[in-house]
């Protein structure tokens, strides 16, 4: 039996369901927002922001 490596949670903007996979970035289709994880504090936030809203670390 093959395990499903997909994890589900809600979008922080529209609360629509997000699907996360080990091989794809987290993306909300209705909002058209890609989420990234801060390398410093591991907070998840929109890739449209210049820096992490929690710690201020800039992303690449």
C-alpha positions as CSV (number, residue, x, y, z in Angstrom):
1,X,0.0,0.0,0.0
2,X,1.4,3.4,-1.0
3,X,1.3,6.2,1.5
4,X,-0.1,9.6,0.5
5,X,2.6,12.2,1.2
6,X,0.1,15.1,0.8
7,X,-0.7,17.3,3.8
8,X,-3.7,19.5,3.9
9,X,-4.3,22.9,5.6
10,X,-6.0,26.2,5.0
11,X,-4.9,29.3,3.1
12,X,-4.2,32.2,5.5
13,X,-5.9,34.6,3.1
14,X,-9.1,32.9,1.9
15,X,-9.2,29.8,4.1
16,X,-9.4,27.6,1.0
17,X,-7.8,24.1,1.4
18,X,-4.1,24.0,0.4
19,X,-2.4,20.8,-0.7
20,X,1.3,20.4,0.3
21,X,3.7,17.9,-1.2
22,X,7.3,17.2,-0.7
23,X,8.1,18.0,-4.3
24,X,6.0,21.1,-5.0
25,X,5.7,24.5,-3.4
26,X,2.6,25.3,-1.3
27,X,0.1,27.2,-3.5
28,X,-3.4,28.6,-3.1
29,X,-5.2,28.6,-6.5
30,X,-8.0,31.0,-5.6
31,X,-5.6,33.6,-4.2
32,X,-2.8,32.8,-6.6
33,X,-0.3,32.9,-3.7
34,X,2.7,30.7,-3.3
35,X,3.8,30.2,0.3
36,X,7.4,29.8,1.4
37,X,9.0,28.9,4.7
38,X,11.4,31.3,6.4
39,X,14.9,29.8,6.6
40,X,15.5,31.5,9.9
41,X,12.3,31.0,12.0
42,X,10.4,28.5,9.7
43,X,7.3,30.8,9.6
44,X,5.2,30.1,6.4
45,X,4.3,33.3,4.5
46,X,3.4,34.6,1.0
47,X,6.3,34.7,-1.5
48,X,5.0,38.1,-2.6
49,X,6.3,39.6,0.6
50,X,10.0,40.9,0.6
51,X,10.7,39.5,4.1
52,X,9.3,37.3,6.8
53,X,6.5,39.0,8.8
54,X,7.6,37.3,12.0
55,X,11.4,37.8,12.1
56,X,12.2,40.2,9.2
57,X,14.5,37.8,7.4
58,X,14.6,38.5,3.6
59,X,14.0,35.6,1.3
60,X,16.1,34.8,-1.8
